[in-house]
């Protein structure tokens, strides 16, 4: 696979290392020539691009790995220069998808993505070929997304070791606001409050317990990316912050009133929810193959995979078998048998005609 990586910071550098380790050819571009030279020297790309448009036209897929505020512009530039498929790694999706649709007539070849992986080290210092192994890589295709572009983007994420899930762009932004953006702001704020109350860093360091260190660890992440993220996902973050502030207010009331019963109920409920979180995406048990006829139209692959994502069904393998006539085909999915029935029922309810078989 010929891959064009646009932007070689932490994510772009890690993608380049991961792909080259697995035998793919990587061309890299960055506005910072010194950073681009370092990327080549550390083996995160085979060659530096000297012609952005030509590199777009010659690649199989372009990956935009730049700050969120610049993603839509560069995605559109890559599409308009002839890149067959373009994806990105930004942590906000709906505004980017909407902007690209307004900037390029080829937006159906853009498959918005968000690998849920990172490092406390900034830029290329944190780049790691195994950064995405076992990580969740979210794709947010729309009803106009090209099936072939969708399938290629999915295969790239799987190639670097990620577990792919697919949801709508707006739902992605609402969920990520709760599980990523607000935790960052909460950790940052708590760290700031603690530093003010700690009477010097030496005292704070000696008194800081494990729980405080765990909760504030992400406050050490690269600060420059967060203003852009907060601006791009403002509405979802504000909604999530409002819910969090309201909940903190309720906890404050419990503490102030000495309501031991309410506190214990909250602590127990939170403990049970935390313990219910999966520790890994490892798959155990038998597998099921689901085959369903699909029409050859934009968005059908996105419909099925997003439906699976909404049900929590992990698609382990995916293939589209095209008919000779080219107007229809068969979508082949491999999923854990334990969740196959729910997906089959949902597909039938959505008008598909799936057939399942155990592997």
C-alpha positions in Angstrom: 0.0 0.0 0.0 1.3 3.5 -0.9 0.4 5.8 2.0 0.8 9.6 2.1 1.1 10.9 5.7 0.3 14.6 5.9 1.7 15.9 9.2 4.4 14.1 11.2 3.8 14.7 14.8 3.0 12.1 17.4 0.1 10.5 15.4 1.6 10.9 11.9 5.0 9.6 13.0 3.4 6.6 14.8 1.3 5.8 11.7 4.4 6.0 9.5 6.4 3.7 11.8 3.6 1.2 12.2 3.0 1.0 8.4 6.6 0.7 7.5 7.2 -2.0 10.1 4.4 -3.9 8.3 5.8 -3.5 4.9 3.9 -0.5 3.5 5.6 2.4 1.7 5.1 5.8 3.3 5.6 9.3 1.9 5.5 12.1 4.4 4.8 15.8 4.2 4.9 18.5 6.9 4.9 22.3 6.9 8.0 22.1 9.2 11.0 21.0 7.1 13.2 20.2 10.1 10.5 18.0 11.6 10.1 16.3 8.3 13.8 15.6 8.1 13.7 14.1 11.6 10.8 11.9 10.6 12.8 10.4 7.7 15.9 10.0 9.8 14.0 8.0 12.5 12.4 5.7 9.9 8.8 7.0 10.1 8.7 7.5 6.3 10.5 6.2 3.2 10.7 9.6 1.6 9.7 13.2 2.1 7.2 14.7 -0.3 8.5 17.6 -2.5 5.2 17.9 -4.4 2.0 17.8 -2.3 -0.4 17.4 -5.2 1.7 14.7 -6.9 2.0 12.7 -3.7 -1.8 12.9 -3.3 -2.3 11.6 -6.9 0.2 8.8 -6.5 -0.9 7.3 -3.2 -3.5 4.7 -2.4 -4.6 6.6 0.7 -3.7 9.9 2.4 -3.8 10.3 6.1 -4.2 13.9 7.5 -2.5 14.0 11.0 -2.5 17.7 11.8 -4.1 19.9 14.5 -7.9 19.8 14.4 -8.2 23.4 13.2 -6.3 22.5 10.0 -7.7 19.1 9.3 -10.7 20.0 7.0 -8.6 22.4 4.8 -5.9 19.7 4.2 -8.4 16.9 3.7 -10.1 19.0 1.0 -6.7 19.9 -0.5 -5.8 16.2 -0.7 -9.1 15.2 -2.2 -9.0 18.1 -4.8 -5.5 17.1 -5.7 -6.7 13.6 -6.6 -6.0 11.4 -3.6 -8.1 8.3 -4.1 -9.0 8.0 -0.4 -8.4 10.4 2.5 -8.8 9.9 6.2 -7.8 11.8 9.3 -7.0 11.2 13.0 -8.6 14.2 14.6 -10.5 13.8 17.9 -13.5 15.8 16.6 -15.5 14.6 13.7 -18.8 16.3 12.9 -17.5 19.8 12.2 -14.7 18.3 10.0 -17.0 16.1 8.0 -19.4 19.1 7.4 -16.5 21.4 6.4 -15.0 18.9 4.0 -18.4 18.4 2.3 -18.4 22.2 1.6 -14.8 22.4 0.4 -14.6 19.4 -2.0 -16.9 17.8 -4.6 -15.1 14.5 -3.8 -16.1 14.3 -0.1 -17.4 10.8 -0.6 -13.8 9.6 -0.6 -13.1 11.0 2.8 -13.6 8.6 5.7 -13.2 10.5 9.0 -11.3 8.6 11.7 -10.1 8.9 15.3 -7.6 6.5 16.8 -8.1 6.5 20.5 -4.4 6.4 21.4 -1.8 8.8 22.6 1.3 9.5 24.6 2.4 11.9 27.3 5.5 12.7 25.1 5.0 15.4 22.6 5.4 15.1 18.8 7.9 12.7 17.3 9.4 12.0 20.7 6.4 9.9 21.5 6.1 8.2 18.1 5.8 4.4 18.5 5.2 1.7 15.9 3.0 -0.1 18.4 0.9 2.9 19.5 -2.3 1.5 17.9 -2.0 -2.1 18.8 -5.1 -3.0 20.7 -6.4 0.6 20.6 -9.8 1.6 19.4 -9.9 3.3 16.0 -13.2 5.0 15.4 -14.5 5.6 11.9 -17.4 7.8 11.2 -18.6 7.1 7.6 -21.7 8.8 6.3 -24.5 7.7 3.9 -22.5 9.2 1.0 -19.2 7.5 1.8 -17.7 5.4 -1.0 -17.8 1.7 -0.1 -14.3 1.2 -1.5 -12.8 4.2 0.4 -14.5 2.9 3.6 -13.1 -0.6 3.2 -9.6 0.6 2.5 -9.6 2.9 5.5 -10.8 0.2 7.7 -8.2 -2.2 6.5 -5.4 0.4 7.2 -6.6 0.8 10.8 -6.6 -3.0 11.2 -3.2 -3.3 9.6 -1.6 -1.2 12.4 -3.2 -3.4 15.1 -6.3 -1.3 16.0 -9.8 -2.5 16.8 -12.3 -0.6 14.6 -15.7 0.6 15.7 -18.0 2.8 13.6 -20.5 5.4 14.8 -22.1 8.6 13.4 -19.9 11.7 13.6 -22.3 13.6 15.9 -22.5 10.6 18.3 -18.8 10.3 18.3 -18.3 13.9 19.4 -20.9 13.6 22.2 -19.3 10.4 23.5 -15.7 11.6 23.2 -16.6 14.8 25.0 -17.5 12.7 28.0 -14.7 10.1 27.9 -11.8 12.2 26.6 -12.3 15.9 26.5 -14.0 16.5 29.8 -11.6 14.2 31.6 -8.7 16.2 30.2 -10.2 19.5 31.5 -11.1 17.9 34.8 -7.6 16.6 35.3 -6.1 19.9 34.3 -8.4 21.8 36.6 -7.7 19.5 39.6 -4.0 19.7 39.0 -4.2 23.5 39.0 -6.3 23.6 42.2 -3.9 21.2 43.9 -0.8 23.2 42.9 -2.4 26.3 44.4 -3.2 24.5 47.6 0.0 22.5 47.8 2.3 25.2 49.2 5.1 24.4 46.8 5.7 21.5 44.5 7.9 19.6 47.0 5.1 19.4 49.5 2.6 18.4 46.8 4.9 15.7 45.5 5.3 14.2 49.0 1.6 14.2 49.8 0.2 13.1 46.4 -1.3 9.7 46.7 -1.7 7.1 43.9 -5.3 8.1 43.2 -4.3 11.7 42.7 -1.5 10.8 40.4 -3.7 8.5 38.3 -6.5 11.1 38.0 -4.1 13.9 37.0 -1.8 11.9 34.7 -3.3 13.2 31.5 -2.8 16.8 32.7 0.8 16.2 31.5 -0.4 15.9 27.9 0.6 18.4 25.2 -1.4 21.6 26.0 -1.2 23.2 22.5 -3.7 20.7 21.0 -6.5 21.4 23.5 -7.7 24.9 22.6 -8.4 23.7 19.0 -10.2 20.6 20.2 -12.4 22.6 22.7 -13.3 25.1 20.0 -14.2 22.4 17.5 -16.3 20.3 19.9 -17.5 23.2 22.0 -21.2 22.3 22.2 -20.7 18.7 23.2 -18.0 19.6 25.7 -20.2 22.3 27.3 -23.1 19.9 27.6 -20.9 17.3 29.2 -19.3 19.9 31.5 -22.8 21.0 32.6 -23.7 17.5 33.5 -20.4 17.0 35.4 -20.7 20.3 37.3 -24.3 19.4 38.2 -23.2 16.0 39.5 -20.3 17.6 41.5 -22.8 20.0 43.0 -24.9 17.0 44.1 -21.8 15.4 45.7 -21.0 18.6 47.4 -24.4 18.7 48.9 -24.0 15.1 50.1 -20.7 16.0 51.8 -21.9 19.2 53.3 -25.0 17.6 54.7 -23.2 14.5 55.9 -25.5 12.2 53.8 -23.6 9.0 54.3 -26.3 6.9 52.6 -26.4 8.9 49.4 -22.6 9.0 49.3 -22.4 5.2 49.7 -24.9 4.7 47.0 -23.0 6.9 44.6 -19.7 5.3 45.4 -21.1 1.8 45.0 -22.8 2.7 41.7 -19.7 4.2 40.3 -17.5 1.3 41.5 -19.8 -1.2 39.8 -19.8 0.8 36.6 -16.1 1.1 36.6 -15.6 -2.6 37.1 -18.0 -3.3 34.2 -15.7 -1.5 31.8 -14.0 -4.0 29.5 -10.3 -4.3 30.2 -9.4 -5.3 26.6 -11.0 -6.0 23.3 -9.8 -9.5 23.2 -12.2 -12.0 21.5 -12.9 -15.3 23.0 -15.2 -18.1 21.8 -16.5 -19.1 18.4 -17.0 -16.9 15.4 -19.9 -16.4 13.1 -20.0 -15.4 9.4 -22.9 -13.2 8.3 -23.5 -12.7 4.6 -26.0 -10.2 3.4 -26.8 -8.9 -0.1 -26.2 -5.2 -0.5 -26.9 -2.7 -3.2 -24.0 -1.0 -5.0 -24.7 2.5 -3.6 -22.9 5.0 -1.4 -23.4 4.6 2.3 -24.6 1.0 2.5 -21.4 -0.2 4.1 -21.5 2.7 6.6 -25.1 1.7 7.4 -24.2 -1.8 8.3 -21.0 -1.2 10.2 -22.5 1.8 12.1 -25.4 -0.5 13.1 -22.9 -3.0 14.4 -21.0 -0.3 16.3 -24.2 0.9 17.9 -24.9 -2.7 19.2 -21.4 -3.1 20.5 -20.7 -5.9 17.9 -17.0 -6.1 17.0 -16.5 -6.8 13.3 -13.4 -9.0 13.1 -13.2 -9.2 9.3 -15.1 -7.7 6.4 -15.2 -8.3 2.7 -17.4 -7.1 -0.2 -18.0 -9.6 -2.9 -19.1 -7.7 -6.0 -21.4 -9.3 -8.6 -20.3 -9.5 -12.2 -23.0 -6.9 -13.2 -21.6 -4.5 -10.6 -25.0 -3.3 -9.4 -25.1 -5.4 -6.2 -22.9 -7.6 -4.1 -22.6 -9.5 -0.9 -21.2 -8.1 2.3 -19.4 -10.7 4.4 -18.9 -10.0 8.1 -17.1 -12.1 10.7 -18.3 -11.4 14.3 -18.2 -13.1 17.7 -20.9 -15.7 17.8 -22.1 -14.4 21.2 -23.3 -11.2 19.5 -24.2 -12.5 16.1 -28.0 -12.9 16.8 -28.4 -9.3 17.8 -26.8 -8.0 14.6 -28.8 -10.4 12.4 -32.0 -9.3 14.0 -31.1 -5.6 13.5 -30.1 -6.2 9.9 -33.5 -7.8 9.2 -35.3 -4.9 10.9 -33.4 -2.6 8.6 -34.5 -4.4 5.5 -31.5 -6.6 4.8 -31.6 -10.4 4.2 -28.6 -11.8 6.2 -27.6 -15.4 6.4 -25.4 -16.6 9.2 -23.1 -19.6 9.5 -20.8 -20.7 12.3 -17.1 -20.9 11.6 
